[in-house]
Amino acid sequence: MSFMAQINTLLNYLPEVPIPKKRAGPSVSAAVLPHHSTYSADMSTIIRVAGLSGAVAVAIGAYGAHVIRDDEKVDYRRKKAFEVGSRYHLIHTLALLASPRAKYPWLTSAVFLTGIVMFCGPCYHYSITAQENTRRFTPIGGVLFIIGWLTFIL
C-alpha cells in the first residue's frame, strides 16, 4: 500500500472516532499534591533557582569537558575533582528542584543550595586554579547534602 493510500485510509477512519463529551467536575490536568505540601506561587522562586543552578551546572560541565579535560597542565586529581563537583552539582540541582514537595521546602532548598555552593564551588575553584585553600569547605558541603536529603523525611 502506498503512502498516500495509507493517509486516505487514516482520514476515512477519523470521522468514525467518537469525540468524548466534557464531564463536569475538576479537570484531569489539575495537579494533586500531598496534604503536607505547602506548594504555592512562592515556590516558583525555588523552581527558578533550581533552573538557574541547572543551567550553571551544564555550562560549567561543558567548560570542564572542553577546557579542563584537554588541558595538559591540569593533573588527574584536579580533573577528577572537577568531575565530582560537576556531577554532584547536577544531582543536587535535581534535589533542589524537588524541594517544593518537602514538608519544609524553604529549609530543604536552602540546605541543598548551600551544599552546592560549599561542595561544588571549592571543587571547581581547585580544578581551575590549583589552589587548595577552599577545599576545607568541601566536607561541610557534603554534610549539608546529607542533611538536605534527610529534610525530606521530616
Secondary structure by P-SEA (a helix, b strand, c coil): ccaaaaaaaaaaacccbbbbccccccccccccccccccccccaaaaaaaaaaaaaaaaaaaaaaaccccccccccaaaaaaaaaaaaaaaaaaaaaaaccccccaaaaaaaaaaaaaaaaaaaaaaaaccccccccaaaaaaaaaaaaaaaaac
